[in-house]
Amino acid sequence: MTRTFKSLSKQLLLLGSLALGASSALAAEEAAERETTKVFMAGDSTMSIKDIKDYPETGWGVPFAVFFEDGIEVDNRARNGRSTRTFIEEGRWAGIMEELQAGDYVVIQFGHNDESESKKDRYTTPKEYKANLARFINDVRAADAEPILMSPITRRYFDGANKIKHTHPYAPLVREVAAEEEVFFIDMEVVTREYFQAMGDRDSALRFMHIAPGKHPNYPVGVRDDTHLNHMGAREVAQLVLDELRKREHPLSKRLRTPDPKHLALKY
């Protein structure tokens, strides 16, 4: 009886130790999670992660996600075809707010679909568009996180004078919201338009979805799309975003990954 009691006591102590160990491990894991800063991305197809069936179309948020050190986690919630209105109606904005914590960031870039008046499933009036952007900014601030507002990236439509046309009637509205809310703002419509315009029509086309017939299994009849980026275009736009963060000495520009030492010996 005594040996049985002692044996039972040892088992209980062992179970208690294991439980305590598991609890400590869980606490350590939770603490590690809290040390991670998340960068949520709210936007449309020009930013989003793509299905393999759509490759080489690439949202600029994809290469952007690999720029940062381990303590920064980029959570790309952007989706094709979404406007500020549908992003809210589908619960996507609520999903970000449920997980957003103090010290996190939210990149907000909409416009392509909001301004598509012919597409009633996504169109948002100018008044609603501004109100939605202001809501996003204030919701993020209420969670003690930081919003980063951006105007939509340019469409690649050249006119006869080798200039890219202004095709975003809602871009000025984003600038108005940025000024009214005094939020960190990157005018990507201007940045990307000037960048691709300097390349000219031929070279800038290499950054967008231009594929001749019979060249890619995803696009057997070819495609000529001056809105969506390919792999190279997405990487370069992500680099433009990083350039703007660095120019303004944004905290995220201080949290970049450490380069492989052998890369420091390379030359350009």
C-alpha positions as a Markdown table, in Angstrom:
| # | Residue | x | y | z |
|---|---|---|---|---|
| 1 | Met | 0.0 | 0.0 | 0.0 |
| 2 | Thr | 2.8 | 2.4 | 1.0 |
| 3 | Arg | 4.8 | 1.6 | -2.2 |
| 4 | Thr | 1.6 | 2.1 | -4.2 |
| 5 | Phe | 1.0 | 5.5 | -2.5 |
| 6 | Lys | 4.6 | 6.6 | -3.1 |
| 7 | Ser | 4.4 | 5.5 | -6.7 |
| 8 | Leu | 1.1 | 7.4 | -7.2 |
| 9 | Ser | 2.6 | 10.5 | -5.6 |
| 10 | Lys | 5.6 | 10.4 | -8.0 |
| 11 | Gln | 3.3 | 10.1 | -11.0 |
| 12 | Leu | 1.3 | 13.1 | -9.8 |
| 13 | Leu | 4.4 | 15.1 | -9.3 |
| 14 | Leu | 5.7 | 14.1 | -12.7 |
| 15 | Leu | 2.4 | 15.1 | -14.3 |
| 16 | Gly | 2.4 | 18.4 | -12.4 |
| 17 | Ser | 5.9 | 19.1 | -13.7 |
| 18 | Leu | 5.0 | 18.2 | -17.2 |
| 19 | Ala | 1.9 | 20.5 | -17.0 |
| 20 | Leu | 4.0 | 23.3 | -15.6 |
| 21 | Gly | 6.6 | 22.8 | -18.3 |
| 22 | Ala | 3.9 | 22.9 | -21.0 |
| 23 | Ser | 2.4 | 26.0 | -19.4 |
| 24 | Ser | 5.8 | 27.7 | -19.3 |
| 25 | Ala | 6.4 | 26.7 | -22.9 |
| 26 | Leu | 3.0 | 28.1 | -23.9 |
| 27 | Ala | 3.7 | 31.3 | -22.0 |
| 28 | Ala | 7.1 | 31.6 | -23.7 |
| 29 | Glu | 5.5 | 31.1 | -27.1 |
| 30 | Glu | 2.9 | 33.7 | -26.4 |
| 31 | Ala | 5.6 | 36.1 | -25.3 |
| 32 | Ala | 7.5 | 35.5 | -28.5 |
| 33 | Glu | 4.4 | 36.1 | -30.5 |
| 34 | Arg | 3.9 | 39.4 | -28.7 |
| 35 | Glu | 7.4 | 40.5 | -29.7 |
| 36 | Thr | 6.5 | 40.2 | -33.4 |
| 37 | Thr | 5.3 | 43.3 | -35.1 |
| 38 | Lys | 2.8 | 42.7 | -37.8 |
| 39 | Val | 2.3 | 44.7 | -41.0 |
| 40 | Phe | -1.2 | 44.1 | -42.4 |
| 41 | Met | -1.8 | 45.0 | -46.0 |
| 42 | Ala | -5.3 | 46.0 | -47.1 |
| 43 | Gly | -5.8 | 46.6 | -50.8 |
| 44 | Asp | -6.7 | 45.2 | -54.2 |
| 45 | Ser | -5.1 | 43.0 | -56.9 |
| 46 | Thr | -2.1 | 45.3 | -57.5 |
| 47 | Met | -1.0 | 44.4 | -53.9 |
| 48 | Ser | -2.4 | 40.9 | -53.4 |
| 49 | Ile | -1.0 | 37.3 | -53.4 |
| 50 | Lys | -1.9 | 35.5 | -56.6 |
| 51 | Asp | -3.1 | 32.0 | -57.4 |
| 52 | Ile | -0.6 | 29.9 | -59.4 |
| 53 | Lys | -3.1 | 29.9 | -62.3 |
| 54 | Asp | -2.6 | 33.7 | -62.6 |
| 55 | Tyr | 1.2 | 33.7 | -62.6 |
| 56 | Pro | 3.3 | 35.6 | -63.6 |
| 57 | Glu | 0.9 | 38.3 | -62.4 |
| 58 | Thr | 2.2 | 39.4 | -59.0 |
| 59 | Gly | 1.0 | 41.9 | -56.4 |
| 60 | Trp | 3.8 | 44.2 | -55.0 |
| 61 | Gly | 2.9 | 43.1 | -51.5 |
| 62 | Val | 4.5 | 39.7 | -52.3 |
| 63 | Pro | 8.1 | 40.8 | -52.7 |
| 64 | Phe | 7.6 | 43.5 | -50.1 |
| 65 | Ala | 7.0 | 40.8 | -47.4 |
| 66 | Val | 10.6 | 39.4 | -47.7 |
| 67 | Phe | 12.4 | 42.7 | -47.0 |
| 68 | Phe | 12.2 | 42.6 | -43.2 |
| 69 | Glu | 14.0 | 40.9 | -40.3 |
| 70 | Asp | 12.4 | 38.0 | -38.4 |
| 71 | Gly | 10.6 | 40.3 | -35.9 |
| 72 | Ile | 8.5 | 41.8 | -38.6 |
| 73 | Glu | 5.6 | 39.7 | -40.1 |
| 74 | Val | 3.8 | 40.9 | -43.2 |
| 75 | Asp | 0.2 | 39.7 | -43.4 |
| 76 | Asn | -1.1 | 40.4 | -46.9 |
| 77 | Arg | -4.9 | 40.6 | -46.7 |
| 78 | Ala | -5.3 | 42.4 | -50.1 |
| 79 | Arg | -7.7 | 40.7 | -52.6 |
| 80 | Asn | -8.4 | 41.0 | -56.3 |
| 81 | Gly | -11.3 | 43.1 | -57.3 |
| 82 | Arg | -11.9 | 44.7 | -53.8 |
| 83 | Ser | -12.8 | 48.3 | -53.2 |
| 84 | Thr | -12.9 | 50.0 | -49.8 |
| 85 | Arg | -16.7 | 49.2 | -49.7 |
| 86 | Thr | -16.4 | 45.5 | -50.5 |
| 87 | Phe | -13.4 | 45.0 | -48.3 |
| 88 | Ile | -15.7 | 46.2 | -45.4 |
| 89 | Glu | -18.8 | 44.4 | -46.5 |
| 90 | Glu | -17.0 | 41.0 | -46.8 |
| 91 | Gly | -15.7 | 41.3 | -43.3 |
| 92 | Arg | -12.0 | 41.6 | -44.4 |
| 93 | Trp | -11.5 | 44.9 | -42.6 |
| 94 | Ala | -13.1 | 43.4 | -39.4 |
| 95 | Gly | -10.7 | 40.5 | -39.7 |
| 96 | Ile | -7.7 | 42.8 | -39.6 |
| 97 | Met | -9.1 | 44.7 | -36.6 |
| 98 | Glu | -9.7 | 41.5 | -34.6 |
| 99 | Glu | -6.0 | 40.7 | -34.8 |
| 100 | Leu | -4.4 | 44.1 | -34.8 |
| 101 | Gln | -2.3 | 44.9 | -31.7 |
| 102 | Ala | -0.6 | 48.0 | -30.4 |
| 103 | Gly | 2.5 | 48.8 | -32.3 |
| 104 | Asp | 1.4 | 47.0 | -35.5 |
| 105 | Tyr | 1.1 | 48.7 | -38.9 |
| 106 | Val | -1.6 | 48.6 | -41.6 |
| 107 | Val | -0.8 | 49.6 | -45.2 |
| 108 | Ile | -3.9 | 50.9 | -46.9 |
| 109 | Gln | -4.1 | 51.2 | -50.7 |
| 110 | Phe | -7.3 | 51.2 | -52.7 |
| 111 | Gly | -8.7 | 53.0 | -55.7 |
| 112 | His | -8.6 | 50.9 | -58.8 |
| 113 | Asn | -11.9 | 49.3 | -58.1 |
| 114 | Asp | -13.6 | 52.0 | -56.1 |
| 115 | Glu | -13.4 | 54.3 | -59.1 |
| 116 | Ser | -14.8 | 51.7 | -61.6 |
| 117 | Glu | -18.2 | 53.3 | -62.0 |
| 118 | Ser | -19.2 | 50.7 | -64.7 |
| 119 | Lys | -18.7 | 47.8 | -62.2 |
| 120 | Lys | -21.6 | 48.2 | -59.8 |
| 121 | Asp | -20.4 | 45.2 | -57.6 |
| 122 | Arg | -17.4 | 47.2 | -56.4 |
| 123 | Tyr | -18.0 | 50.9 | -57.3 |
| 124 | Thr | -17.8 | 53.3 | -54.4 |
| 125 | Thr | -18.8 | 57.0 | -54.6 |
| 126 | Pro | -16.2 | 59.6 | -54.0 |
| 127 | Lys | -17.8 | 60.6 | -50.7 |
| 128 | Glu | -18.0 | 56.9 | -49.5 |
| 129 | Tyr | -14.4 | 56.3 | -50.6 |
| 130 | Lys | -13.1 | 59.2 | -48.5 |
| 131 | Ala | -15.2 | 58.2 | -45.6 |
| 132 | Asn | -14.0 | 54.6 | -45.8 |
| 133 | Leu | -10.3 | 55.6 | -45.9 |
| 134 | Ala | -10.8 | 57.9 | -42.9 |
| 135 | Arg | -12.5 | 55.1 | -41.1 |
| 136 | Phe | -9.6 | 52.7 | -41.8 |
| 137 | Ile | -7.1 | 55.3 | -40.5 |
| 138 | Asn | -9.1 | 56.1 | -37.3 |
| 139 | Asp | -9.8 | 52.4 | -36.5 |
| 140 | Val | -6.1 | 51.6 | -36.7 |
| 141 | Arg | -5.2 | 54.6 | -34.5 |
| 142 | Ala | -7.8 | 53.5 | -32.0 |
| 143 | Ala | -5.9 | 50.2 | -31.6 |
| 144 | Asp | -2.7 | 52.1 | -31.0 |
| 145 | Ala | -1.3 | 50.9 | -34.3 |
| 146 | Glu | -0.1 | 53.0 | -37.2 |
| 147 | Pro | -1.8 | 53.4 | -40.6 |
| 148 | Ile | 0.3 | 53.9 | -43.8 |
| 149 | Leu | -1.9 | 55.3 | -46.5 |
| 150 | Met | -1.0 | 55.1 | -50.2 |
| 151 | Ser | -2.6 | 56.3 | -53.4 |
| 152 | Pro | -3.1 | 53.5 | -56.0 |
| 153 | Ile | -0.2 | 52.6 | -58.3 |
| 154 | Thr | -0.4 | 54.0 | -61.9 |
| 155 | Arg | -1.9 | 52.3 | -64.9 |
| 156 | Arg | 0.5 | 52.1 | -67.8 |
| 157 | Tyr | -1.3 | 54.1 | -70.5 |
| 158 | Phe | 1.0 | 56.3 | -72.6 |
| 159 | Asp | -0.2 | 59.2 | -74.8 |
| 160 | Gly | 1.5 | 60.5 | -77.9 |
| 161 | Ala | 4.0 | 62.7 | -76.0 |
| 162 | Asn | 5.5 | 59.6 | -74.3 |
| 163 | Lys | 3.8 | 60.6 | -71.1 |
| 164 | Ile | 1.7 | 58.3 | -68.9 |
| 165 | Lys | -1.9 | 59.5 | -68.7 |
| 166 | His | -3.5 | 60.3 | -65.4 |
| 167 | Thr | -6.0 | 57.4 | -65.1 |
| 168 | His | -6.9 | 57.6 | -61.4 |
| 169 | Pro | -9.7 | 60.1 | -60.7 |
| 170 | Tyr | -9.7 | 59.0 | -57.1 |
| 171 | Ala | -5.9 | 59.7 | -56.5 |
| 172 | Pro | -6.6 | 63.3 | -55.5 |
| 173 | Leu | -9.2 | 62.1 | -53.0 |
| 174 | Val | -6.5 | 60.0 | -51.2 |
| 175 | Arg | -4.3 | 63.1 | -51.0 |
| 176 | Glu | -7.2 | 65.0 | -49.5 |
| 177 | Val | -7.7 | 62.3 | -46.8 |
| 178 | Ala | -4.0 | 62.1 | -46.1 |
| 179 | Ala | -3.9 | 65.9 | -45.5 |
| 180 | Glu | -7.1 | 65.9 | -43.4 |
| 181 | Glu | -6.1 | 63.0 | -41.2 |
| 182 | Glu | -2.4 | 64.0 | -41.1 |
| 183 | Val | -1.4 | 60.3 | -41.7 |
| 184 | Phe | 1.8 | 58.9 | -43.0 |
| 185 | Phe | 1.2 | 59.0 | -46.8 |
| 186 | Ile | 3.1 | 57.7 | -49.8 |
| 187 | Asp | 1.8 | 59.0 | -53.1 |
| 188 | Met | 2.4 | 55.8 | -55.1 |
| 189 | Glu | 0.4 | 57.1 | -58.1 |
| 190 | Val | 3.0 | 59.8 | -58.6 |
| 191 | Val | 6.0 | 57.6 | -57.7 |
| 192 | Thr | 5.1 | 54.8 | -60.0 |
| 193 | Arg | 3.9 | 57.0 | -62.9 |
| 194 | Glu | 7.2 | 58.9 | -62.9 |
| 195 | Tyr | 9.2 | 55.7 | -62.6 |
| 196 | Phe | 7.6 | 53.9 | -65.5 |
| 197 | Gln | 7.3 | 57.0 | -67.6 |
| 198 | Ala | 11.1 | 57.5 | -67.4 |
| 199 | Met | 11.6 | 54.0 | -68.9 |
| 200 | Gly | 9.4 | 54.8 | -71.9 |
| 201 | Asp | 6.7 | 52.6 | -73.5 |
| 202 | Arg | 8.8 | 49.7 | -74.5 |
| 203 | Asp | 10.8 | 49.0 | -71.3 |
| 204 | Ser | 7.9 | 49.7 | -68.9 |
| 205 | Ala | 5.8 | 47.1 | -70.7 |
| 206 | Leu | 8.3 | 44.5 | -69.5 |
| 207 | Arg | 7.1 | 45.1 | -66.0 |
| 208 | Phe | 3.4 | 44.6 | -66.7 |
| 209 | Met | 1.3 | 41.6 | -67.9 |
| 210 | His | 2.4 | 41.6 | -71.6 |
| 211 | Ile | 2.7 | 38.0 | -72.9 |
| 212 | Ala | 2.6 | 37.0 | -76.5 |
| 213 | Pro | 0.3 | 34.1 | -77.6 |
| 214 | Gly | 1.8 | 30.6 | -77.0 |
| 215 | Lys | 4.5 | 31.7 | -74.6 |
| 216 | His | 2.9 | 30.9 | -71.2 |
| 217 | Pro | 0.6 | 28.0 | -70.3 |
| 218 | Asn | -1.6 | 30.3 | -68.2 |
| 219 | Tyr | -2.2 | 32.6 | -71.1 |
| 220 | Pro | -2.3 | 30.5 | -74.3 |
| 221 | Val | -3.9 | 33.3 | -76.4 |
| 222 | Gly | -1.6 | 36.0 | -74.8 |
| 223 | Val | -2.4 | 39.0 | -72.7 |
| 224 | Arg | -1.8 | 42.7 | -72.8 |
| 225 | Asp | -2.7 | 44.2 | -69.4 |
| 226 | Asp | -1.4 | 47.7 | -68.4 |
| 227 | Thr | -2.9 | 47.5 | -64.8 |
| 228 | His | -1.3 | 44.4 | -63.3 |
| 229 | Leu | 2.3 | 43.8 | -62.6 |
| 230 | Asn | 4.5 | 40.7 | -63.4 |
| 231 | His | 7.2 | 39.4 | -61.1 |
| 232 | Met | 9.8 | 42.1 | -62.1 |
| 233 | Gly | 7.3 | 44.9 | -61.9 |
| 234 | Ala | 6.0 | 43.9 | -58.5 |
| 235 | Arg | 9.6 | 43.7 | -57.1 |
| 236 | Glu | 10.4 | 47.1 | -58.5 |
| 237 | Val | 7.3 | 48.7 | -57.1 |
| 238 | Ala | 8.0 | 47.1 | -53.7 |
| 239 | Gln | 11.5 | 48.6 | -53.9 |
| 240 | Leu | 10.0 | 52.0 | -54.6 |
| 241 | Val | 7.8 | 51.7 | -51.5 |
| 242 | Leu | 11.0 | 50.8 | -49.5 |
| 243 | Asp | 12.8 | 53.8 | -51.0 |
| 244 | Glu | 9.9 | 56.1 | -49.8 |
| 245 | Leu | 10.1 | 54.6 | -46.3 |
| 246 | Arg | 13.8 | 55.1 | -46.2 |
| 247 | Lys | 13.5 | 58.7 | -47.4 |
| 248 | Arg | 11.1 | 59.5 | -44.6 |
| 249 | Glu | 13.1 | 57.5 | -42.0 |
| 250 | His | 10.0 | 55.4 | -41.2 |
| 251 | Pro | 10.6 | 52.9 | -38.3 |
| 252 | Leu | 10.0 | 49.9 | -40.7 |
| 253 | Ser | 13.0 | 51.0 | -42.8 |
| 254 | Lys | 15.2 | 50.3 | -39.7 |
| 255 | Arg | 13.9 | 46.7 | -39.5 |
| 256 | Leu | 15.3 | 45.2 | -42.7 |
| 257 | Arg | 16.8 | 41.7 | -43.0 |
| 258 | Thr | 20.6 | 41.3 | -42.5 |
| 259 | Pro | 22.2 | 40.7 | -45.9 |
| 260 | Asp | 24.3 | 37.6 | -46.5 |
| 261 | Pro | 27.9 | 38.7 | -46.0 |
| 262 | Lys | 28.9 | 37.3 | -49.5 |
| 263 | His | 26.4 | 39.7 | -51.0 |
| 264 | Leu | 28.3 | 42.6 | -49.7 |
| 265 | Ala | 31.3 | 41.7 | -51.9 |
| 266 | Leu | 29.2 | 42.0 | -55.0 |
| 267 | Lys | 29.3 | 45.1 | -57.3 |
| 268 | Tyr | 26.8 | 46.9 | -59.6 |
